[in-house]
Amino acid sequence: MITLEIENPNGERRIVHIAGDRAILGRAPASDVQLRHETVSTKHAQIVREGPAFVLRDLESYNGTYVNGRWIAETTLKFKDKIGIGRFHLTFLTKVPVEPKKRK
């Protein structure tokens, strides 16, 4: 399950839970997370589970995708990472299990 807190351009916040291991974020009505604003591409980005991790990929959006203030093409998300998509601010709230460090 993917959990996001979404803050829209008006400052209103909501929590979204997406069942499954994949979510498309974009302006299109068919998006798993619809972000209605002209600064968001129709299919802007996607979050995909890869093993125990979740990866955020920009889908060649017009305005880019940002994580913690840095432009990304693809990155592994961590709990409470800040995602910027157009004028929306999202917080990644999915707790990802951390593998214990191996002793040498």
N, CA, C and O atoms as CSV, one atom per row, in Angstrom:
chain,resi,resn,atom,element,x,y,z
A,1,MET,N,N,0.840,-1.181,0.000
A,1,MET,CA,C,0.000,0.000,0.000
A,1,MET,C,C,0.884,1.243,0.000
A,1,MET,O,O,1.914,1.288,0.673
A,2,ILE,N,N,0.470,2.241,-0.757
A,2,ILE,CA,C,1.182,3.512,-0.840
A,2,ILE,C,C,0.339,4.565,-0.121
A,2,ILE,O,O,-0.858,4.686,-0.378
A,3,THR,N,N,0.959,5.319,0.773
A,3,THR,CA,C,0.258,6.370,1.497
A,3,THR,C,C,0.958,7.696,1.249
A,3,THR,O,O,2.173,7.815,1.411
A,4,LEU,N,N,0.168,8.694,0.851
A,4,LEU,CA,C,0.686,10.021,0.559
A,4,LEU,C,C,-0.166,11.071,1.258
A,4,LEU,O,O,-1.387,10.939,1.341
A,5,GLU,N,N,0.488,12.114,1.759
A,5,GLU,CA,C,-0.237,13.307,2.171
A,5,GLU,C,C,-0.077,14.296,1.023
A,5,GLU,O,O,1.034,14.533,0.548
A,6,ILE,N,N,-1.185,14.866,0.582
A,6,ILE,CA,C,-1.168,15.766,-0.564
A,6,ILE,C,C,-1.637,17.141,-0.124
A,6,ILE,O,O,-2.702,17.290,0.476
A,7,GLU,N,N,-0.819,18.148,-0.434
A,7,GLU,CA,C,-1.207,19.533,-0.197
A,7,GLU,C,C,-1.416,20.186,-1.558
A,7,GLU,O,O,-0.497,20.248,-2.375
A,8,ASN,N,N,-2.639,20.674,-1.796
A,8,ASN,CA,C,-2.941,21.282,-3.088
A,8,ASN,C,C,-2.476,22.737,-3.121
A,8,ASN,O,O,-2.031,23.256,-2.097
A,9,PRO,N,N,-2.569,23.412,-4.280
A,9,PRO,CA,C,-2.094,24.794,-4.378
A,9,PRO,C,C,-2.789,25.776,-3.427
A,9,PRO,O,O,-2.250,26.848,-3.154
A,10,ASN,N,N,-3.974,25.425,-2.919
A,10,ASN,CA,C,-4.695,26.275,-1.969
A,10,ASN,C,C,-4.287,26.014,-0.526
A,10,ASN,O,O,-4.786,26.676,0.384
A,11,GLY,N,N,-3.384,25.055,-0.300
A,11,GLY,CA,C,-2.936,24.737,1.049
A,11,GLY,C,C,-3.775,23.691,1.757
A,11,GLY,O,O,-3.513,23.373,2.917
A,12,GLU,N,N,-4.789,23.145,1.074
A,12,GLU,CA,C,-5.631,22.102,1.667
A,12,GLU,C,C,-4.885,20.774,1.602
A,12,GLU,O,O,-4.230,20.462,0.607
A,13,ARG,N,N,-4.996,19.997,2.681
A,13,ARG,CA,C,-4.287,18.713,2.760
A,13,ARG,C,C,-5.261,17.556,2.841
A,13,ARG,O,O,-6.366,17.675,3.371
A,14,ARG,N,N,-4.815,16.423,2.294
A,14,ARG,CA,C,-5.585,15.178,2.400
A,14,ARG,C,C,-4.612,14.010,2.399
A,14,ARG,O,O,-3.503,14.109,1.875
A,15,ILE,N,N,-5.039,12.913,2.988
A,15,ILE,CA,C,-4.250,11.676,2.999
A,15,ILE,C,C,-4.881,10.725,1.992
A,15,ILE,O,O,-6.100,10.558,1.959
A,16,VAL,N,N,-4.035,10.102,1.168
A,16,VAL,CA,C,-4.499,9.159,0.150
A,16,VAL,C,C,-3.799,7.831,0.380
A,16,VAL,O,O,-2.585,7.776,0.575
A,17,HIS,N,N,-4.590,6.752,0.353
A,17,HIS,CA,C,-4.060,5.387,0.447
A,17,HIS,C,C,-4.342,4.693,-0.878
A,17,HIS,O,O,-5.489,4.649,-1.322
A,18,ILE,N,N,-3.309,4.151,-1.511
A,18,ILE,CA,C,-3.455,3.451,-2.777
A,18,ILE,C,C,-3.132,1.985,-2.545
A,18,ILE,O,O,-2.014,1.631,-2.172
A,19,ALA,N,N,-4.128,1.139,-2.772
A,19,ALA,CA,C,-3.900,-0.300,-2.630
A,19,ALA,C,C,-3.015,-0.760,-3.782
A,19,ALA,O,O,-3.138,-0.275,-4.907
A,20,GLY,N,N,-2.143,-1.680,-3.494
A,20,GLY,CA,C,-1.292,-2.210,-4.549
A,20,GLY,C,C,0.109,-1.629,-4.507
A,20,GLY,O,O,0.470,-0.895,-3.587
A,21,ASP,N,N,0.883,-1.971,-5.513
A,21,ASP,CA,C,2.306,-1.642,-5.544
A,21,ASP,C,C,2.676,-0.665,-6.655
A,21,ASP,O,O,3.848,-0.558,-7.016
A,22,ARG,N,N,1.692,0.048,-7.202
A,22,ARG,CA,C,1.959,0.955,-8.322
A,22,ARG,C,C,0.906,2.055,-8.302
A,22,ARG,O,O,-0.268,1.802,-8.032
A,23,ALA,N,N,1.340,3.282,-8.591
A,23,ALA,CA,C,0.390,4.396,-8.671
A,23,ALA,C,C,0.872,5.398,-9.708
A,23,ALA,O,O,2.044,5.773,-9.730
A,24,ILE,N,N,-0.045,5.825,-10.562
A,24,ILE,CA,C,0.231,6.899,-11.525
A,24,ILE,C,C,-0.294,8.198,-10.913
A,24,ILE,O,O,-1.428,8.260,-10.437
A,25,LEU,N,N,0.546,9.229,-10.933
A,25,LEU,CA,C,0.170,10.545,-10.431
A,25,LEU,C,C,0.100,11.486,-11.623
A,25,LEU,O,O,1.050,11.574,-12.400
A,26,GLY,N,N,-1.018,12.192,-11.776
A,26,GLY,CA,C,-1.144,13.096,-12.903
A,26,GLY,C,C,-2.476,13.810,-12.942
A,26,GLY,O,O,-3.316,13.642,-12.058
A,27,ARG,N,N,-2.655,14.603,-13.969
A,27,ARG,CA,C,-3.866,15.403,-14.137
A,27,ARG,C,C,-5.022,14.594,-14.728
A,27,ARG,O,O,-6.180,14.970,-14.549
A,28,ALA,N,N,-4.735,13.495,-15.427
A,28,ALA,CA,C,-5.778,12.701,-16.091
A,28,ALA,C,C,-6.752,12.099,-15.078
A,28,ALA,O,O,-6.340,11.660,-14.005
A,29,PRO,N,N,-8.039,12.079,-15.416
A,29,PRO,CA,C,-9.021,11.466,-14.517
A,29,PRO,C,C,-8.731,9.994,-14.222
A,29,PRO,O,O,-9.122,9.491,-13.168
A,30,ALA,N,N,-8.059,9.307,-15.128
A,30,ALA,CA,C,-7.755,7.889,-14.923
A,30,ALA,C,C,-6.548,7.661,-14.011
A,30,ALA,O,O,-6.221,6.514,-13.707
A,31,SER,N,N,-5.882,8.728,-13.572
A,31,SER,CA,C,-4.716,8.592,-12.683
A,31,SER,C,C,-5.142,7.992,-11.346
A,31,SER,O,O,-6.262,8.211,-10.885
A,32,ASP,N,N,-4.239,7.235,-10.733
A,32,ASP,CA,C,-4.513,6.705,-9.389
A,32,ASP,C,C,-4.596,7.840,-8.376
A,32,ASP,O,O,-5.395,7.795,-7.441
A,33,VAL,N,N,-3.757,8.864,-8.574
A,33,VAL,CA,C,-3.804,10.077,-7.761
A,33,VAL,C,C,-3.948,11.243,-8.729
A,33,VAL,O,O,-2.991,11.633,-9.399
A,34,GLN,N,N,-5.160,11.796,-8.791
A,34,GLN,CA,C,-5.410,12.897,-9.715
A,34,GLN,C,C,-5.053,14.222,-9.049
A,34,GLN,O,O,-5.534,14.543,-7.963
A,35,LEU,N,N,-4.197,14.980,-9.729
A,35,LEU,CA,C,-3.744,16.285,-9.258
A,35,LEU,C,C,-4.182,17.313,-10.301
A,35,LEU,O,O,-3.494,17.530,-11.298
A,36,ARG,N,N,-5.325,17.937,-10.063
A,36,ARG,CA,C,-5.924,18.828,-11.059
A,36,ARG,C,C,-5.343,20.231,-10.979
A,36,ARG,O,O,-5.726,21.034,-10.128
A,37,HIS,N,N,-4.419,20.504,-11.875
A,37,HIS,CA,C,-3.838,21.837,-12.004
A,37,HIS,C,C,-3.048,21.860,-13.302
A,37,HIS,O,O,-2.484,20.843,-13.706
A,38,GLU,N,N,-3.004,23.024,-13.962
A,38,GLU,CA,C,-2.324,23.109,-15.260
A,38,GLU,C,C,-0.817,22.887,-15.176
A,38,GLU,O,O,-0.174,22.681,-16.206
A,39,THR,N,N,-0.236,22.923,-13.970
A,39,THR,CA,C,1.206,22.685,-13.826
A,39,THR,C,C,1.549,21.200,-13.743
A,39,THR,O,O,2.722,20.835,-13.660
A,40,VAL,N,N,0.522,20.342,-13.765
A,40,VAL,CA,C,0.710,18.890,-13.669
A,40,VAL,C,C,0.437,18.273,-15.032
A,40,VAL,O,O,-0.577,18.572,-15.662
A,41,SER,N,N,1.341,17.412,-15.486
A,41,SER,CA,C,1.153,16.716,-16.764
A,41,SER,C,C,0.069,15.653,-16.627
A,41,SER,O,O,-0.259,15.221,-15.523
A,42,THR,N,N,-0.480,15.241,-17.767
A,42,THR,CA,C,-1.544,14.231,-17.767
A,42,THR,C,C,-1.094,12.970,-17.037
A,42,THR,O,O,-1.789,12.484,-16.145
A,43,LYS,N,N,0.059,12.446,-17.414
A,43,LYS,CA,C,0.717,11.348,-16.680
A,43,LYS,C,C,2.059,11.907,-16.253
A,43,LYS,O,O,3.013,11.914,-17.031
A,44,HIS,N,N,2.131,12.371,-15.030
A,44,HIS,CA,C,3.290,13.127,-14.563
A,44,HIS,C,C,4.400,12.235,-14.009
A,44,HIS,O,O,5.564,12.357,-14.391
A,45,ALA,N,N,4.016,11.331,-13.096
A,45,ALA,CA,C,5.006,10.479,-12.429
A,45,ALA,C,C,4.334,9.189,-11.980
A,45,ALA,O,O,3.109,9.071,-11.980
A,46,GLN,N,N,5.163,8.231,-11.599
A,46,GLN,CA,C,4.610,6.994,-11.042
A,46,GLN,C,C,5.457,6.547,-9.871
A,46,GLN,O,O,6.658,6.809,-9.808
A,47,ILE,N,N,4.800,5.862,-8.942
A,47,ILE,CA,C,5.479,5.212,-7.819
A,47,ILE,C,C,5.281,3.722,-8.017
A,47,ILE,O,O,4.161,3.253,-8.219
A,48,VAL,N,N,6.388,2.976,-7.957
A,48,VAL,CA,C,6.354,1.535,-8.183
A,48,VAL,C,C,7.143,0.843,-7.084
A,48,VAL,O,O,8.236,1.276,-6.719
A,49,ARG,N,N,6.578,-0.238,-6.562
A,49,ARG,CA,C,7.317,-1.044,-5.585
A,49,ARG,C,C,8.292,-1.933,-6.332
A,49,ARG,O,O,7.928,-2.622,-7.285
A,50,GLU,N,N,9.546,-1.905,-5.879
A,50,GLU,CA,C,10.579,-2.785,-6.432
A,50,GLU,C,C,11.236,-3.477,-5.246
A,50,GLU,O,O,12.051,-2.885,-4.539
A,51,GLY,N,N,10.871,-4.739,-5.038
A,51,GLY,CA,C,11.336,-5.449,-3.843
A,51,GLY,C,C,10.743,-4.770,-2.622
A,51,GLY,O,O,9.543,-4.498,-2.597
A,52,PRO,N,N,11.554,-4.489,-1.606
A,52,PRO,CA,C,11.018,-3.818,-0.422
A,52,PRO,C,C,10.921,-2.301,-0.579
A,52,PRO,O,O,10.336,-1.631,0.273
A,53,ALA,N,N,11.490,-1.747,-1.664
A,53,ALA,CA,C,11.565,-0.294,-1.832
A,53,ALA,C,C,10.469,0.217,-2.768
A,53,ALA,O,O,9.866,-0.542,-3.527
A,54,PHE,N,N,10.230,1.537,-2.689
A,54,PHE,CA,C,9.333,2.215,-3.617
A,54,PHE,C,C,10.158,3.216,-4.420
A,54,PHE,O,O,10.940,3.988,-3.865
A,55,VAL,N,N,9.968,3.184,-5.742
A,55,VAL,CA,C,10.727,4.049,-6.648
A,55,VAL,C,C,9.763,5.051,-7.279
A,55,VAL,O,O,8.678,4.684,-7.730
A,56,LEU,N,N,10.171,6.320,-7.304
A,56,LEU,CA,C,9.417,7.381,-7.964
A,56,LEU,C,C,10.091,7.671,-9.294
A,56,LEU,O,O,11.299,7.907,-9.337
A,57,ARG,N,N,9.317,7.657,-10.390
A,57,ARG,CA,C,9.847,7.945,-11.721
A,57,ARG,C,C,9.051,9.084,-12.348
A,57,ARG,O,O,7.820,9.075,-12.336
A,58,ASP,N,N,9.755,10.048,-12.885
A,58,ASP,CA,C,9.123,11.092,-13.677
A,58,ASP,C,C,8.771,10.485,-15.029
A,58,ASP,O,O,9.572,9.747,-15.604
A,59,LEU,N,N,7.591,10.787,-15.536
A,59,LEU,CA,C,7.136,10.217,-16.809
A,59,LEU,C,C,7.265,11.256,-17.933
A,59,LEU,O,O,6.328,11.494,-18.695
A,60,GLU,N,N,8.459,11.867,-18.010
A,60,GLU,CA,C,8.748,12.886,-19.014
A,60,GLU,C,C,7.752,14.040,-18.926
A,60,GLU,O,O,7.248,14.534,-19.935
A,61,SER,N,N,7.486,14.449,-17.691
A,61,SER,CA,C,6.541,15.543,-17.449
A,61,SER,C,C,7.107,16.867,-17.943
A,61,SER,O,O,8.318,17.025,-18.101
A,62,TYR,N,N,6.217,17.802,-18.180
A,62,TYR,CA,C,6.620,19.113,-18.692
A,62,TYR,C,C,7.363,19.930,-17.632
A,62,TYR,O,O,8.368,20.568,-17.943
A,63,ASN,N,N,6.884,19.917,-16.391
A,63,ASN,CA,C,7.471,20.741,-15.327
A,63,ASN,C,C,8.396,19.988,-14.378
A,63,ASN,O,O,8.920,20.582,-13.436
A,64,GLY,N,N,8.606,18.710,-14.603
A,64,GLY,CA,C,9.534,17.945,-13.771
A,64,GLY,C,C,8.938,17.469,-12.463
A,64,GLY,O,O,7.855,17.889,-12.056
A,65,THR,N,N,9.678,16.581,-11.817
A,65,THR,CA,C,9.310,16.011,-10.527
A,65,THR,C,C,10.479,16.242,-9.581
A,65,THR,O,O,11.638,16.093,-9.968
A,66,TYR,N,N,10.175,16.604,-8.354
A,66,TYR,CA,C,11.201,16.966,-7.373
A,66,TYR,C,C,11.027,16.132,-6.110
A,66,TYR,O,O,9.905,15.834,-5.701
A,67,VAL,N,N,12.143,15.759,-5.500
A,67,VAL,CA,C,12.126,15.090,-4.197
A,67,VAL,C,C,13.085,15.851,-3.293
A,67,VAL,O,O,14.266,16.015,-3.600
A,68,ASN,N,N,12.548,16.306,-2.181
A,68,ASN,CA,C,13.317,17.093,-1.220
A,68,ASN,C,C,14.026,18.274,-1.892
A,68,ASN,O,O,15.169,18.602,-1.576
A,69,GLY,N,N,13.303,18.903,-2.834
A,69,GLY,CA,C,13.813,20.100,-3.500
A,69,GLY,C,C,14.740,19.867,-4.676
A,69,GLY,O,O,15.194,20.826,-5.301
A,70,ARG,N,N,15.032,18.610,-4.992
A,70,ARG,CA,C,15.944,18.300,-6.098
A,70,ARG,C,C,15.187,17.633,-7.239
A,70,ARG,O,O,14.362,16.746,-7.023
A,71,TRP,N,N,15.487,18.082,-8.473
A,71,TRP,CA,C,14.876,17.481,-9.653
A,71,TRP,C,C,15.331,16.034,-9.769
A,71,TRP,O,O,16.500,15.726,-9.534
A,72,ILE,N,N,14.409,15.143,-10.132
A,72,ILE,CA,C,14.762,13.728,-10.293
A,72,ILE,C,C,14.170,13.190,-11.595
A,72,ILE,O,O,13.149,13.678,-12.079
A,73,ALA,N,N,14.821,12.193,-12.141
A,73,ALA,CA,C,14.243,11.379,-13.201
A,73,ALA,C,C,13.706,10.102,-12.560
A,73,ALA,O,O,12.675,9.563,-12.963
A,74,GLU,N,N,14.450,9.631,-11.536
A,74,GLU,CA,C,14.069,8.423,-10.799
A,74,GLU,C,C,14.806,8.429,-9.474
A,74,GLU,O,O,15.974,8.814,-9.408
A,75,THR,N,N,14.122,8.000,-8.412
A,75,THR,CA,C,14.768,7.902,-7.106
A,75,THR,C,C,14.012,6.923,-6.222
A,75,THR,O,O,12.813,6.709,-6.404
A,76,THR,N,N,14.704,6.339,-5.279
A,76,THR,CA,C,14.081,5.493,-4.271
A,76,THR,C,C,13.555,6.393,-3.161
A,76,THR,O,O,14.275,7.242,-2.637
A,77,LEU,N,N,12.293,6.194,-2.812
A,77,LEU,CA,C,11.662,7.035,-1.791
A,77,LEU,C,C,11.926,6.508,-0.388
A,77,LEU,O,O,12.030,5.303,-0.159
A,78,LYS,N,N,12.031,7.451,0.540
A,78,LYS,CA,C,12.157,7.142,1.963
A,78,LYS,C,C,10.973,7.765,2.694
A,78,LYS,O,O,10.364,8.715,2.203
A,79,PHE,N,N,10.652,7.232,3.864
A,79,PHE,CA,C,9.559,7.743,4.687
A,79,PHE,C,C,9.729,9.244,4.907
A,79,PHE,O,O,10.804,9.702,5.293
A,80,LYS,N,N,8.679,9.993,4.664
A,80,LYS,CA,C,8.587,11.446,4.831
A,80,LYS,C,C,9.354,12.252,3.782
A,80,LYS,O,O,9.582,13.446,3.978
A,81,ASP,N,N,9.761,11.618,2.661
A,81,ASP,CA,C,10.325,12.391,1.558
A,81,ASP,C,C,9.262,13.357,1.049
A,81,ASP,O,O,8.076,13.030,1.018
A,82,LYS,N,N,9.699,14.547,0.653
A,82,LYS,CA,C,8.817,15.587,0.119
A,82,LYS,C,C,8.892,15.548,-1.401
A,82,LYS,O,O,9.973,15.657,-1.979
A,83,ILE,N,N,7.742,15.393,-2.045
A,83,ILE,CA,C,7.651,15.280,-3.498
A,83,ILE,C,C,6.965,16.525,-4.028
A,83,ILE,O,O,5.916,16.930,-3.525
A,84,GLY,N,N,7.560,17.130,-5.046
A,84,GLY,CA,C,6.957,18.283,-5.699
A,84,GLY,C,C,6.517,17.926,-7.098
A,84,GLY,O,O,7.325,17.509,-7.928
A,85,ILE,N,N,5.215,18.095,-7.361
A,85,ILE,CA,C,4.647,17.854,-8.685
A,85,ILE,C,C,3.801,19.072,-9.023
A,85,ILE,O,O,2.742,19.290,-8.433
A,86,GLY,N,N,4.280,19.864,-9.980
A,86,GLY,CA,C,3.588,21.106,-10.279
A,86,GLY,C,C,3.504,21.952,-9.016
A,86,GLY,O,O,4.509,22.148,-8.332
A,87,ARG,N,N,2.322,22.451,-8.704
A,87,ARG,CA,C,2.130,23.261,-7.505
A,87,ARG,C,C,1.657,22.435,-6.325
A,87,ARG,O,O,1.233,22.997,-5.315
A,88,PHE,N,N,1.718,21.107,-6.427
A,88,PHE,CA,C,1.325,20.212,-5.340
A,88,PHE,C,C,2.558,19.795,-4.542
A,88,PHE,O,O,3.645,19.616,-5.092
A,89,HIS,N,N,2.364,19.647,-3.245
A,89,HIS,CA,C,3.402,19.145,-2.352
A,89,HIS,C,C,2.883,17.856,-1.737
A,89,HIS,O,O,1.831,17.839,-1.099
A,90,LEU,N,N,3.631,16.776,-1.935
A,90,LEU,CA,C,3.235,15.480,-1.408
A,90,LEU,C,C,4.287,15.011,-0.418
A,90,LEU,O,O,5.472,15.312,-0.564
A,91,THR,N,N,3.842,14.273,0.589
A,91,THR,CA,C,4.754,13.645,1.544
A,91,THR,C,C,4.534,12.148,1.459
A,91,THR,O,O,3.406,11.669,1.578
A,92,PHE,N,N,5.621,11.406,1.252
A,92,PHE,CA,C,5.565,9.944,1.158
A,92,PHE,C,C,5.488,9.379,2.573
A,92,PHE,O,O,6.437,9.522,3.344
A,93,LEU,N,N,4.381,8.744,2.923
A,93,LEU,CA,C,4.155,8.266,4.289
A,93,LEU,C,C,4.141,6.750,4.401
A,93,LEU,O,O,3.682,6.214,5.410
A,94,THR,N,N,4.633,6.053,3.392
A,94,THR,CA,C,4.708,4.597,3.448
A,94,THR,C,C,5.979,4.214,4.188
A,94,THR,O,O,7.075,4.640,3.825
A,95,LYS,N,N,5.822,3.409,5.222
A,95,LYS,CA,C,7.006,2.945,5.956
A,95,LYS,C,C,7.589,1.756,5.208
A,95,LYS,O,O,6.923,0.744,4.989
A,96,VAL,N,N,8.843,1.905,4.826
A,96,VAL,CA,C,9.543,0.872,4.070
A,96,VAL,C,C,10.437,0.115,5.035
A,96,VAL,O,O,11.220,0.727,5.760
A,97,PRO,N,N,10.331,-1.228,5.057
A,97,PRO,CA,C,11.193,-1.980,5.962
A,97,PRO,C,C,12.665,-1.780,5.616
A,97,PRO,O,O,13.047,-1.763,4.446
A,98,VAL,N,N,13.463,-1.634,6.632
A,98,VAL,CA,C,14.915,-1.452,6.454
A,98,VAL,C,C,15.601,-2.771,6.766
A,98,VAL,O,O,15.374,-3.380,7.811
A,99,GLU,N,N,16.439,-3.193,5.843
A,99,GLU,CA,C,17.172,-4.438,6.063
A,99,GLU,C,C,18.265,-4.193,7.097
A,99,GLU,O,O,18.958,-3.177,7.044
A,100,PRO,N,N,18.421,-5.133,8.049
A,100,PRO,CA,C,19.484,-4.940,9.048
A,100,PRO,C,C,20.863,-4.973,8.385
A,100,PRO,O,O,21.082,-5.687,7.406
A,101,LYS,N,N,21.778,-4.191,8.938
A,101,LYS,CA,C,23.146,-4.188,8.403
A,101,LYS,C,C,23.815,-5.512,8.721
A,101,LYS,O,O,23.650,-6.071,9.805
A,102,LYS,N,N,24.576,-6.000,7.750
A,102,LYS,CA,C,25.300,-7.250,7.944
A,102,LYS,C,C,26.575,-7.003,8.701
A,102,LYS,O,O,27.297,-6.042,8.432
A,103,ARG,N,N,26.852,-7.870,9.647
A,103,ARG,CA,C,28.105,-7.766,10.406
A,103,ARG,C,C,29.224,-8.393,9.613
A,103,ARG,O,O,29.036,-9.387,8.912
A,104,LYS,N,N,30.379,-7.800,9.735
A,104,LYS,CA,C,31.539,-8.337,9.014
A,104,LYS,C,C,32.270,-9.345,9.856
A,104,LYS,O,O,33.274,-9.905,9.416
